[in-house]
């Protein structure tokens, strides 16, 4: 029997290894967008640049590291990956028989009338005279063995197709996690830059308020001396009130943006983080090389996740096709059986059973046809979603590149406007203090300077955020350089 068991297992293994599959051959759909320009030779792709390299600011690195460890959305994405892995392992386990050990005691009581009708001679010999005949006979049976039940031979690849689909779902969840992680890195950087901009605008508004309070004090003194009008005094007063309102506005905006950053971190902002210098912190975001690699879109994690979903839907078609074909199930056991517990392992008690079963679908009410059609429609839907993901990525990359090409020019022009406005205000203030012009001229120059300063900070923020966005939409890398990782670990 041992040789038979070995031969059976060998035959089963051979069947598994030679099982075919009815999945359609997978072909990646062509990208439904114009081709991107090829990158410059030697220029690193964004996906090859780690986030520590792209964000050299130590404070920003600390915040990103904290978010990667504490953010709840990223934690959920990681748990989804583990769940998908477990589902794949469950599905893959169906490729192998489930072998169980069992020990059974069976007690059966049979009425004597039934026994006499079936075995009259044996009953009479065993029970003696009719007066001493018992009313029933109790039989004990003990059985110990190992075996498997309803194991399906995957001859036509149905289980393999389902396992392949589960594997692709697992890969998709992994890419989704990478996409969530990349988005989180970009969002933390964007929120950090927004807080720094709020701080810069608050500092500018406070400086403007201080200057306007000085102008108001001078105008009030001139009005008291009879050399200025009440109109000029009220105009100076309105500018002070406007600046005070601006300080309150940026105080509120700074607090709200800090709260938004803290939510992304999933933990309180560390005490050592200093926002006092605003955007004037030097190099916070690295510059990307000009030129885009031609395969940039297919390397994005969200695109890869969509493609794995498409491959999973393609595998489901193979399982649906296999449902039209016969299925073979095996049930077998090997062990020892005895009518007495003490005789279980004595010679002559060996018992085995082998029960193959083949099932051929004849009539299912159209369920198999509908299921095949549903899987094909799901595959077509996955194709459309994959193409839409590529189109969305292409738009995001194109928009980011267009913004990059214009923001530098806008920043240069805005900086020149601030410089010219500062000179104009200085001259207008000198003429007002010298009694040459009215306060209205100085007021207009001061308002123009304040507006230009505000707009300059907005453009600076847009340019930095554009670099972050470009890094994200190009599939920015999530790896850390070995040296940086060692430094982080040692700290």
C-alpha positions in Angstrom: 0.0 0.0 0.0 2.9 2.3 0.7 4.0 1.9 -3.0 0.5 2.7 -4.2 0.4 5.8 -2.0 3.7 7.0 -3.4 2.6 6.3 -7.0 -0.6 8.1 -6.4 1.1 11.2 -5.0 3.6 11.1 -7.9 0.7 10.9 -10.4 -1.0 13.8 -8.6 2.1 15.9 -8.7 2.6 15.2 -12.4 -1.0 16.3 -13.0 -0.4 19.5 -11.2 2.8 20.3 -13.0 1.3 19.6 -16.4 -2.0 21.3 -15.8 -2.9 23.7 -18.6 -4.6 27.0 -18.3 -7.3 28.6 -20.5 -6.4 32.2 -19.8 -6.2 34.5 -22.8 -2.6 35.5 -23.6 -2.0 38.9 -22.0 -1.0 41.8 -24.2 -0.4 45.3 -22.7 -2.8 47.7 -24.3 -1.1 50.5 -26.3 -1.0 53.8 -24.5 -3.9 56.0 -25.6 -1.8 59.2 -25.5 0.9 60.9 -27.7 4.4 59.7 -27.1 6.4 61.7 -24.5 9.7 63.2 -25.6 12.7 61.0 -24.8 14.9 62.0 -21.9 18.4 63.4 -22.0 21.0 60.7 -22.0 22.3 60.2 -18.5 19.5 62.2 -16.9 18.1 60.3 -13.9 14.4 59.5 -13.9 12.3 60.8 -11.0 11.5 57.2 -10.1 15.3 56.7 -9.5 15.6 59.6 -7.1 15.0 58.8 -3.5 12.9 61.3 -1.5 15.8 62.2 0.8 17.7 63.3 -2.3 14.9 65.3 -3.7 14.1 67.0 -0.3 17.4 67.9 1.2 15.9 70.1 3.9 16.6 68.3 7.2 13.4 69.5 8.8 11.3 68.3 5.8 13.1 64.9 5.9 12.2 64.6 9.6 8.6 65.3 8.9 8.4 62.9 6.0 10.0 60.2 8.0 7.5 60.7 10.8 4.6 60.6 8.4 5.8 57.4 6.8 5.8 55.8 10.3 2.6 57.3 11.7 0.2 58.2 8.9 -3.1 56.2 9.2 -3.9 56.2 5.4 -0.5 54.6 4.8 -1.1 52.1 7.6 -4.4 51.1 6.1 -2.7 50.6 2.7 0.0 48.4 4.2 -2.7 46.3 6.0 -4.5 46.0 2.6 -1.3 44.5 1.1 -1.1 42.0 3.9 -4.7 41.1 3.5 -4.3 40.6 -0.3 -1.2 38.4 0.4 -3.3 36.3 2.7 -6.1 35.9 0.1 -3.5 34.8 -2.5 -2.1 32.2 -0.1 -5.6 30.9 0.6 -6.4 30.6 -3.1 -3.0 29.0 -3.9 -3.5 26.4 -1.2 -6.3 24.9 -3.2 -3.7 23.5 -5.6 -2.7 21.0 -3.0 -4.7 18.3 -1.2 -5.6 19.0 2.4 -4.5 16.0 4.4 -6.0 15.4 7.8 -5.5 12.8 10.5 -8.6 11.4 12.1 -9.5 9.0 14.9 -13.1 7.8 14.9 -15.1 5.6 17.3 -18.4 4.4 15.9 -21.1 2.7 18.0 -24.1 1.2 16.3 -27.0 -0.7 17.8 -28.9 -3.1 15.4 -32.3 -4.7 16.3 -32.1 -8.5 16.4 -35.0 -8.8 14.0 -32.9 -7.0 11.3 -29.9 -9.2 12.2 -32.0 -12.4 11.9 -33.4 -11.4 8.6 -30.0 -10.7 7.1 -27.9 -13.4 8.8 -30.2 -16.1 10.2 -27.6 -18.8 10.7 -25.0 -16.5 12.3 -27.7 -15.0 14.6 -28.9 -18.4 15.8 -25.4 -19.7 16.4 -24.4 -16.6 18.4 -27.4 -16.2 20.6 -28.3 -19.8 21.7 -31.9 -20.6 22.7 -34.7 -18.4 21.8 -35.5 -17.7 25.4 -32.1 -16.1 26.0 -32.1 -14.1 22.7 -31.2 -10.4 23.3 -33.4 -7.7 21.7 -30.5 -5.9 19.9 -26.8 -6.2 19.1 -24.3 -3.3 19.7 -21.2 -3.0 17.4 -18.1 -0.9 18.2 -15.8 0.2 15.4 -12.5 2.1 15.8 -10.8 3.8 12.9 -7.5 5.7 12.8 -6.0 7.1 9.6 -5.0 9.9 7.3 -6.8 11.1 4.2 -8.1 13.9 2.0 -11.6 14.8 0.8 -12.9 16.4 -2.4 -9.5 17.3 -3.8 -9.9 18.8 -7.2 -7.3 17.9 -9.9 -6.6 21.2 -11.7 -6.5 19.5 -15.1 -7.8 22.6 -17.0 -6.2 25.3 -14.9 -9.3 26.7 -13.1 -7.6 26.9 -9.7 -4.4 28.1 -11.3 -6.2 30.9 -13.0 -7.9 31.9 -9.7 -4.5 31.7 -8.0 -3.0 33.9 -10.7 -5.8 36.4 -10.4 -5.2 36.6 -6.6 -1.5 37.0 -7.1 -2.1 40.0 -9.5 -4.5 41.5 -6.9 -1.7 41.2 -4.4 0.7 42.9 -6.7 -1.8 45.6 -7.4 -2.3 46.3 -3.7 1.5 46.6 -3.3 1.6 49.2 -6.1 -1.4 51.0 -4.5 0.6 51.2 -1.3 3.5 52.7 -3.1 1.2 55.2 -4.7 -0.3 56.1 -1.3 3.3 56.5 0.1 4.4 58.7 -2.8 1.3 60.8 -2.5 1.9 61.1 1.2 5.5 62.3 0.7 4.3 64.9 -1.8 1.5 66.1 0.5 3.7 66.5 3.5 6.2 68.5 1.4 3.4 70.6 0.0 1.9 71.2 3.5 5.3 72.1 4.9 5.9 74.7 2.1 2.4 76.1 2.7 3.2 76.6 6.4 6.5 78.3 5.6 4.7 80.6 3.1 2.1 81.5 5.7 4.9 82.4 8.1 6.6 84.5 5.4 3.4 86.3 4.6 2.7 86.9 8.3 6.2 88.4 8.7 5.6 90.7 5.7 2.3 91.8 7.0 3.7 92.5 10.5 6.5 94.6 8.9 3.9 96.4 6.8 1.8 97.1 9.9 4.8 98.5 11.7 5.6 100.8 8.8 1.9 101.9 8.5 1.7 102.6 12.3 4.8 104.8 12.0 3.2 106.6 9.0 -0.1 107.0 10.9 1.8 108.4 13.9 3.6 110.9 11.7 0.3 111.9 9.9 -1.4 112.3 13.3 1.4 114.6 14.4 1.2 116.6 11.2 -2.6 116.9 11.5 -2.3 118.1 15.1 0.2 120.7 13.9 -2.1 121.9 11.1 0.1 120.8 8.3 -2.0 117.8 7.2 -5.6 117.2 6.5 -8.1 114.9 8.3 -8.5 113.0 5.0 -4.8 112.0 5.1 -5.2 111.0 8.7 -8.2 108.8 8.0 -6.4 107.2 5.0 -3.4 106.4 7.2 -5.8 105.0 9.8 -7.5 102.7 7.2 -4.1 101.2 6.2 -3.3 100.4 9.8 -6.7 98.6 10.2 -6.2 96.7 7.0 -2.8 95.5 8.1 -4.2 94.4 11.4 -6.8 92.4 9.7 -4.1 90.9 7.5 -2.1 89.8 10.5 -5.2 88.1 12.0 -5.9 86.4 8.7 -2.4 85.0 8.3 -2.3 84.0 12.0 -5.5 82.0 11.4 -4.2 80.5 8.1 -0.9 79.6 9.7 -2.6 77.7 12.5 -4.9 75.9 10.1 -2.1 74.8 7.8 -0.1 73.6 10.8 -3.1 71.5 11.8 -3.3 70.1 8.2 0.4 69.2 8.3 -0.1 67.5 11.7 -3.0 65.4 10.3 -0.7 64.2 7.5 2.0 63.3 10.0 -0.4 61.3 12.1 1.5 62.7 15.2 2.2 66.1 16.8 4.7 68.3 15.0 8.1 67.8 16.7 9.2 70.6 19.0 12.4 71.1 17.1 10.7 72.1 13.9 11.3 75.8 13.3 9.1 77.7 10.8 10.4 81.1 11.8 12.5 81.8 8.7 9.6 81.0 6.3 10.6 80.3 2.7 14.1 81.8 3.3 15.6 78.4 4.3 17.9 77.8 1.4 17.5 74.7 -0.7 14.4 72.8 0.2 13.5 71.0 -3.0 15.9 69.7 -5.6 15.7 70.6 -9.3 14.8 67.8 -11.8 16.8 67.4 -14.9 15.3 68.6 -18.2 13.9 65.8 -20.3 11.4 63.0 -19.5 12.2 59.3 -20.0 9.9 57.7 -22.6 8.7 55.0 -20.2 7.8 57.4 -17.4 4.1 56.7 -17.4 4.2 52.9 -17.2 6.6 53.2 -14.2 4.1 55.1 -12.0 2.8 53.0 -9.2 -0.9 53.8 -9.9 -0.4 52.8 -13.5 1.2 49.5 -12.5 -1.6 48.9 -10.0 -4.2 49.4 -12.8 -2.2 47.0 -15.1 -2.1 44.3 -12.4 -5.9 44.7 -12.0 -6.2 44.2 -15.7 -4.0 41.0 -15.6 -6.2 39.7 -12.7 -9.3 40.2 -14.8 -7.6 38.4 -17.7 -6.9 35.5 -15.4 -10.5 35.3 -14.2 -11.5 34.5 -17.8 -9.4 31.4 -17.7 -11.3 30.2 -14.6 -14.6 31.0 -16.2 -13.7 29.0 -19.3 -12.6 26.0 -17.2 -16.1 25.8 -15.7 -17.4 24.4 -19.0 -15.1 21.4 -18.8 -15.2 18.3 -16.6 -13.8 18.5 -13.0 -12.2 15.6 -11.3 -12.3 15.3 -7.5 -10.5 12.7 -5.4 -11.2 11.4 -1.9 -8.9 8.9 -0.2 -7.9 7.5 3.1 -5.4 5.1 4.6 -5.3 3.8 8.1 -6.3 1.0 10.5 -9.7 -0.3 11.6 -10.8 -2.7 14.3 -13.8 -3.6 16.4 -11.7 -3.2 19.5 -9.6 -0.3 20.6 -6.8 -2.5 21.6 -6.7 -4.2 18.2 -6.3 -1.0 16.1 -2.6 -1.5 15.2 -2.5 -5.3 15.1 -1.7 -7.2 11.8 -4.6 -7.5 9.5 -6.3 -4.3 10.5 -5.1 -2.1 7.6 -7.9 -0.3 5.8 -7.9 2.1 2.8 -10.4 3.8 0.5 -10.0 5.7 -2.8 -13.0 7.4 -4.4 -12.4 9.4 -7.7 -15.3 11.4 -9.0 -15.7 13.2 -12.3 -18.4 15.8 -12.9 -19.4 17.0 -16.3 -21.6 20.1 -16.6 -24.6 19.5 -18.7 -27.2 22.1 -17.8 -26.5 25.1 -15.5 -29.3 27.4 -16.6 -26.9 29.6 -18.5 -24.8 30.4 -15.3 -21.5 29.4 -16.9 -22.2 31.4 -20.1 -23.2 34.4 -18.0 -20.2 34.1 -15.8 -17.8 33.9 -18.8 -19.5 37.0 -20.2 -19.2 38.8 -16.9 -15.4 38.1 -16.7 -14.9 39.4 -20.2 -16.8 42.6 -19.4 -14.7 42.9 -16.3 -11.6 42.6 -18.4 -12.8 45.3 -20.8 -13.6 47.5 -17.9 -10.1 47.0 -16.5 -8.7 47.9 -19.9 -10.7 51.2 -19.9 -9.5 51.9 -16.4 -5.9 51.2 -17.3 -6.2 53.5 -20.3 -7.9 56.2 -18.2 -5.1 56.0 -15.6 -2.5 56.6 -18.4 -4.5 59.5 -19.8 -4.8 61.1 -16.3 -1.0 60.6 -15.8 -0.2 62.1 -19.1 -2.4 65.2 -18.3 -0.7 65.6 -14.9 2.8 65.4 -16.4 1.9 67.8 -19.2 0.3 70.3 -16.8 3.3 70.2 -14.5 5.7 70.7 -17.3 3.8 73.6 -18.8 3.6 75.2 -15.3 7.4 74.7 -14.9 8.2 76.4 -18.1 6.3 79.6 -17.1 6.7 79.8 -13.4 10.4 80.7 -13.6 9.6 83.7 -15.9 6.7 84.7 -13.6 9.0 84.5 -10.6 11.7 86.7 -12.3 9.1 89.3 -13.3 7.5 89.3 -9.9 10.8 89.8 -8.2 11.5 92.7 -10.5 8.1 94.2 -9.6 8.8 93.9 -5.9 12.1 95.7 -6.4 10.6 98.5 -8.4 7.7 98.8 -6.0 10.1 99.1 -3.0 12.0 101.9 -4.7 8.8 103.7 -5.6 7.5 103.5 -2.1 10.8 104.7 -0.6 10.7 107.7 -2.9 7.0 108.5 -2.3 7.5 108.2 1.4 10.5 110.6 1.3 8.5 113.1 -0.7 5.6 112.8 1.7 7.8 113.3 4.7 9.4 116.3 3.0 6.1 117.8 2.3 6.4 117.6 -1.5 3.5 115.2 -2.1 0.3 114.2 -0.3 -0.1 111.1 1.8 -2.2 109.5 -1.0 0.9 109.1 -3.2 2.8 107.3 -0.4 -0.3 105.2 0.4 -0.8 104.0 -3.2 2.9 103.1 -3.4 2.8 101.2 -0.1 -0.3 99.2 -1.0 1.3 98.4 -4.4 4.5 97.2 -2.6 2.5 95.1 -0.1 0.5 93.5 -2.9 3.6 92.7 -4.9 5.3 91.1 -1.9 2.3 88.9 -1.3 2.2 87.9 -4.9 5.9 87.1 -4.9 5.5 84.7 -2.0 2.5 83.0 -3.8 4.6 82.6 -6.9 7.5 81.2 -4.9 5.1 78.7 -3.3 3.7 77.7 -6.7 7.1 77.1 -8.1 8.2 74.9 -5.2 4.9 73.0 -5.2 5.2 72.5 -9.0 8.6 70.8 -8.4 6.9 68.6 -5.8 4.1 67.8 -8.1 6.4 67.1 -11.0 8.3 64.7 -8.8 5.1 62.9 -7.8 3.5 62.7 -11.3 6.7 61.3 -12.7 6.6 58.5 -10.2 9.2 59.8 -7.8 11.3 57.2 -6.1 10.7 56.0 -2.5 14.1 54.4 -1.9 16.6 56.0 0.5 20.3 56.1 -0.2 22.3 53.7 1.9 24.3 56.4 3.6 21.1 58.4 4.5 19.4 55.3 5.8 22.4 54.5 8.0 22.5 58.0 9.3 18.8 57.9 10.1 19.1 54.6 11.9 22.1 55.8 14.0 20.2 58.9 15.0 
